[in-house]
Amino acid sequence: MLFLLMAACASGTQTSNASVPSQIQETPSWLEMEVRYSPRHSLGKRRLDVLTTNNGPSEIAVTEIALQADQFELLPPEPKTSRIKAGTTVAIKTDFGELTSCTTGGNAAVAVTLIVDAGEPQSHLVQVDPEPLDGIRQVECSERMVREAVEVSFGDGWDVEGRTLSTELMITPGRKDIAITLEAVGGMILFALEASDSTEVPLALEAGSEAVAIPVEITLVRCDVHAISQAPDGYAFRAWFGIGDSEPFAISVLAGDSLLRQLELMVDECLGL
């Protein structure tokens, strides 16, 4: 299924500076590809690196590239202008589609159109190790399971004393037929997040439990320029949940607009702005 879809896609795709290849050709022995994904550098993006190695004798130009994987939505090829000298490797970024299946296994390949020595464009379908994609699938499927079972957000009110903001973590079960356990909470590079002394964590919510408000404290721990540049968009905190008998899994909990402005104000005050 994967390869039939790709053949149909490639035959109808326009390249930016050359005619359309008539068909997918056998992958040359000198072309190697490997996919890598960094959640830290791709926060909020569905984007990964395709490490493309040219072991041939001539420079190549990559004009289009696309990931093809059974468990992710098929996306059209992305135009590229990457040039790879002989004997070198270049990381070419490309998007990957939304998750379509939580089943294990599946094929993975990279569709690429390239030009060698200013010749005619060539289309290749290069099989790649699916392990990095399996990792993405496992994380997204686990997150999907948690978010279907529980909704988590910060409360609307708070108190600030020094570098500590006291608020609540609102936990609303989304399913009434399964037990939920809040195993832990965690902060990010600028702020620590901890349960208040009055809160016992792990906290077990039996099946059928109503929404609960957990007192928490958010404490500013760093405000140097380097830390600020590394802070995730939206100030993403973490909460670990076990659903039924599952292993705990961390999901992100974003600060709402008002809370985000308050946290940014605390950072500005720390910087003396």
N, C-alpha and C positions, 0 to 999 in steps of 0.2 A: 504494500500500500504506500509506504513512504517513498519508494523509488519511482513508482508510477506517477505520484503527485509531483515529484520533483521534475520528472521528464516533461510533463505537461507545462509546468511553470517556466522551466528554462527555455522551452521552444518559443514562448510568447513574450519574452522579456527583452526590452531594448537596452543596449549598453550605451554609455555616455559618449563614446568616441569611436565606435566601430560597429560593423554589421553584426546581426544576431547569429550566434553559432547555430548550426543546423541540428546538432544533436549532442548529447552528453558523451564525452570521450572517455576512454579508459584512463584512470589516474596514472600519471607518470611516476616512475619509481623515485624520482628526485623531489617530489612534492610531499611534504608531511604536514599534518595539522593536529592540533590538540586544543581542546576547549578548557578554559579556566574561568572560575567565577569567584569574585570576592564580595561577600555581602557588605563588608565595611565600606568599600569604594563604590558600591552600586546601590546604596540605600535608597529605596523608593524608585529604583529603575530596574527594568527587566533587560539588563545588558550584560554581556560577558565578552571575554577576550578569546579570539581564535589565534593561537600561536601558529604562525604560518612559516615553515622553513623551506627555503629554496636551496636544495643540494645540487642543483644543476649548474651548468657552466655559464649561463647567461642571466642577466637581470630580467625579472618579470614584473608586470604591472597587473595588479588586481583591480578589476573594474566593477565587479559585483560579488556580493557574498550573502549567504543566508544559512541559518541553522535549520536543520530538518530533524525533528525528533518525534517519535510516536506519541509521547505523553504531553506535548505542548502544541498549541495552535500554530499552524503553518503561516508564516509571514512572507510577504513578497521580498525578493532580493533587495539589498541596500546598495546603491551606487557607491563606489570607492575610487580613490586615486592613489592607492598605496603602491609604492615601488619597493621591491625586495631584491637587493643585490645577491649575486651568487654566493652561496655559503653563509647566508645570514638568516635571522629569524625576526619577524615583525609581528607584534600583537595588533590584530585588527579587531576593532570592536563591532559587535552586531547585537541587535535586539533578539530576544526570544519571546515566543508567544505565551499566552495565558495557559495555565495548567488545564488539561482536558481529561486526565485520568490519574487515579492513585494506584493503579496496578503496577507491580514491579516488572522490571525488565523492559525490553523494547529496543528498537534500532535508533542509532544516532549517526548523523552525517552532516557534512558541511557542503553546500552547493557553492561553487566558486567559478567565476568567469575571469580568465586571465589572458594576457598577451605576452608572448615570448619574442624578444628581439624585434618589436614593432611588427610582428606578423599578424595573422588573423586571430580573432578571439577564440578561445577554447573554453568549453564548459566541462567541469569535472564534478563528480559527486564523491567526496572523500569521506570514508567511514572513520569515525572517531570513537574513542573510549567513552561510553555513556556514564561512567562513574560520577563525574562532576554534576551531570544532569540528574542522576539518581539522587544525589545529595540535595539538590534544589527541590526535587519532587517530595522527598521525605520531609523536608522542613515545611513546605507549603501545605502538604496534606495534614501534617500534625497541627499546624496553625489553623487550618480550616476546621479541624475537629474541635479544637479549643474554642474558637470563635463561634461555632455553632452551639456550643454548650454553655457559654458564659459571655456576658458583655461586661467590659471593664472601662471605667473612666474616672477622672478626678472629680471631686465635688465642686460646687460653685463657690463655696466660701473658704476663707483661710485667714490665719493670723500670722504676722511676721514679727519675729523677735531676733534682732541681730541678723545673723546669716541663716537662720532656720525659719522655714515656713511650715506651719502646721495646717493640715487639711485632711480630707478623707478620700479613700479609694472606694468607689462605688462598684459593688459586685452584684450583677443581676443574672441569675441562672436563666439560660435560654431554653433549657430542657428540664422537664419535671420528672423524668424517668431515670435519672442517673445522678450519682453522688459526685460532688466537685470538691477538690481540695486545693486551697491556696497554699502552696509550698513555701514560697519566698517572694520577696520583692527586691528590686535592684535599681541602682541609679545609672548615671552616665558620666562622661568625663568631667563635667562641670559640677554636677549635683549628685549627692548621695540620696538614696531613698530608703528609709527604714520604717518598719512598723513602730508605732508609739509603744511606750512601756505598758500601756493598758491593753495592748493587743497581743494575743497569743498566736504565733505562726509556727508551724502549719495550722491552718484553720480549715476544718472539715465542714462542708455543707451537705447534709443528707439529701437524697432525692426528694423533690417537692419543696425545698427550702425557698423562702422569699428572699428578696434583695437585702443586702446588708451593707453597712457603711463601716469601713475599717479606718480608724485613725492612723495617719502616717505623718512622717516628718521629712521634708525635703531640705537638705542642708547644702549650702554653697561650699564646695571644697577647693575649687580652683577658679581663678579668673585671669590667668595669664593669657597673652595673645595666642600662644601656640595651642593651648587647650581650647580656646574659643574657636579657632580655625578648624579644629577637629570635631567640634560638637555636631551631632546629627541634626538635620533639619527638623524643626518642630519639637526639639528636646524630647527624644524618645526614651522613656523609662521602660522597665521590664517587670513582668509578673509571671511567676512560674505556677502552672496549674496541672494537677493530675485529674484526668477525667475517668471516672470509674476506676479500673485497675491499671490504667495506662501509666507509663513513666511520665514524670513532670516535664512539661515543655514550656519554654519562655515565649511570651508574645509581647509586642511593644504596646506601651500605653502612652499616647501622646498628650501633652499639655494642651488644653483648650486655649482659645484665643486670649481670654482674659488672664488666665493663669500664666500663659506664655509671656505676656507683656509684663506681668509682675516679676517673673523670674529674670527676664532680660533687664528690668530695672535694678534688681539686686546685683546683677553682673556689672551694670554701668556704675552703680554706687561703689562697688569694690574697686573698679578701675579708676574711680575718682572723676568720672565724667559728669 
